[in-house]
Amino acid sequence: MAKSKYLAYTFLYDDAADLRCDFEILTDEISSMTGLLRSLVEDAHLRDELEKINELIYHINPSLRTQVKVTQTELDWLFERAQKLRDETKNIFDTFDQKHRVHFTLPQGCTAAAVSHILRSKCKALVRLLSRYEQQGNHVAAILHDFTNLFSGYFYYLALKLNKDSGCKEVEYTSRAYNV
């Protein structure tokens, strides 16, 4: 396809096997959805946190095409935030069936939590895309794997917190296949 003055993004017509543009589009989608989630959150501290996370997602965006510009310090900060959310929500599972070691919840609840669950899932798709890119023989910095995996965990715990704060009860999900 010839370049056009109507072109939405320079790399949209890259070879289909080159997953860099797919990575950039998916990080753009995740960033946009993070902005949507931020608009649904009233807590000023959490809104600031989501803005910082949104910036980190955009800093990751060109990493496969140019260079990695996120830091270990930023990763440590995100890990600390995810752990704090996990700690704030760990009692949610107290009412669940305690025979299962791992607890799953249905991805639902208040609107903000539902958006956070979508982000969690999109981040897992981002991890998978990085894995496929690496399997093609390309180098992926370990910190990118760490960030994308941690984003998924962060958005899971954030969904739990948002449901808890809004009074929405989590519904435990027990798999028929994995818990036999």
C-alpha positions in Angstrom: 0.0 0.0 0.0 1.4 3.4 -1.0 1.7 5.9 1.8 -1.2 8.3 1.8 -2.0 11.6 3.5 -4.9 9.7 5.1 -2.6 7.1 6.8 -3.5 6.6 10.5 -0.1 5.2 11.6 3.1 4.8 9.7 3.6 1.1 10.4 0.1 -0.3 9.8 1.2 -1.9 6.5 4.3 -3.6 7.9 4.7 -7.3 7.1 2.1 -9.4 8.9 4.8 -11.5 10.6 6.4 -8.4 12.1 4.5 -8.1 15.4 6.0 -4.8 16.5 3.0 -2.8 15.1 0.6 -5.2 16.8 2.4 -4.6 20.0 2.2 -0.8 19.5 -1.6 -1.0 18.7 -2.3 -3.2 21.7 -0.4 -1.0 24.1 -2.2 2.0 22.6 -5.5 0.2 23.3 -4.5 -0.6 26.8 -3.4 3.0 27.4 -6.7 4.3 26.1 -8.7 1.9 28.3 -6.6 2.9 31.3 -7.7 6.5 30.5 -11.3 5.3 30.4 -10.8 3.5 33.8 -9.3 6.7 35.2 -12.3 8.6 34.2 -14.5 6.2 36.2 -12.5 6.5 39.4 -13.3 9.2 41.9 -10.4 8.7 44.4 -7.8 11.4 43.6 -4.8 9.2 44.7 -5.9 6.3 42.5 -6.5 8.6 39.6 -2.9 9.9 39.9 -1.7 6.4 40.1 -3.6 5.4 37.0 -2.1 8.4 35.2 1.4 7.3 36.0 0.6 3.7 34.9 -0.8 5.1 31.7 2.5 6.9 31.1 4.4 3.7 31.7 2.3 1.9 29.2 3.0 4.5 26.6 6.7 4.4 27.5 6.6 0.7 26.7 4.8 1.2 23.4 7.9 1.8 21.2 10.2 -0.6 23.0 10.3 -3.3 20.3 11.0 -0.8 17.5 13.4 1.6 19.3 14.7 1.0 22.8 13.4 0.2 26.3 12.9 3.4 28.3 11.2 2.0 31.4 13.3 1.4 34.5 13.7 -1.1 37.3 12.7 1.6 39.8 9.4 2.1 37.9 8.9 -1.7 37.9 9.6 -1.8 41.6 7.0 1.0 42.2 4.4 -0.9 40.1 5.1 -4.1 42.1 4.7 -2.3 45.4 1.4 -0.8 44.2 0.1 -4.2 43.1 1.2 -5.8 46.4 -0.6 -3.0 48.3 -3.8 -3.7 46.4 -3.4 -7.4 47.0 -3.0 -6.8 50.7 -6.0 -4.5 50.8 -8.2 -7.2 49.2 -6.9 -10.5 50.5 -9.8 -10.8 53.0 -12.3 -11.0 50.1 -11.5 -14.7 49.8 -12.3 -15.4 53.4 -15.9 -16.3 52.5 -14.9 -18.5 49.6 -14.7 -22.3 49.6 -11.4 -22.8 51.4 -10.7 -26.3 49.8 -9.3 -24.6 46.8 -5.8 -23.2 47.1 -6.3 -20.7 44.2 -9.4 -18.6 44.0 -10.9 -17.2 40.9 -13.6 -14.5 40.6 -16.0 -13.8 37.8 -14.8 -10.7 35.9 -17.8 -8.5 36.9 -18.9 -5.9 39.4 -19.0 -2.2 39.2 -18.3 -0.5 35.9 -14.7 0.5 36.9 -13.9 -3.0 38.1 -15.3 -4.5 34.8 -13.0 -2.1 32.8 -10.1 -3.1 35.1 -10.8 -6.8 34.3 -10.8 -6.1 30.6 -7.4 -4.4 31.1 -6.2 -7.4 33.0 -7.1 -9.6 30.1 -5.6 -7.3 27.5 -2.4 -7.2 29.4 -2.3 -11.0 29.2 -2.7 -10.8 25.5 0.2 -8.3 25.5 2.4 -10.9 27.3 1.4 -13.5 24.8 2.3 -11.2 21.9 5.7 -10.5 23.4 6.2 -14.3 23.7 5.3 -14.8 20.1 7.6 -12.0 19.0 10.5 -13.6 21.0 9.7 -17.0 19.6 10.3 -15.6 16.2 13.9 -15.1 17.2 13.7 -11.4 18.3 15.2 -10.1 21.5 12.7 -8.9 24.2 14.1 -7.3 27.3 13.2 -9.2 30.4 11.8 -6.0 31.9 9.1 -5.9 29.2 8.0 -9.3 30.2 8.0 -8.2 33.9 6.0 -5.1 33.2 3.4 -6.7 31.0 2.8 -9.6 33.4 2.7 -7.2 36.4 0.2 -4.9 34.6 -2.2 -7.9 34.4 -1.8 -8.6 38.1 -2.2 -4.9 39.0 -5.4 -4.6 37.1 -6.8 -7.8 38.7 -6.2 -6.5 42.3 -7.4 -3.1 41.3 -10.7 -4.7 40.1 -11.1 -6.4 43.5 -10.4 -3.1 45.3 -12.9 -1.2 43.1 -15.6 -3.7 43.7 -14.8 -3.8 47.4 -15.0 0.0 47.7 -18.2 0.2 45.7 -19.8 -2.6 47.8 -20.0 -5.1 45.0 -19.5 -8.7 46.2 -17.1 -10.9 44.3 -18.5 -14.1 42.9 -16.2 -17.1 43.2 -15.7 -19.1 40.1 -14.7 -22.7 40.3 -13.5 -24.3 37.1 -15.0 -27.7 36.2 -11.7 -28.6 34.5 -8.9 -27.2 36.7 -10.3 -28.0 40.1 -10.9 -31.8 39.7 
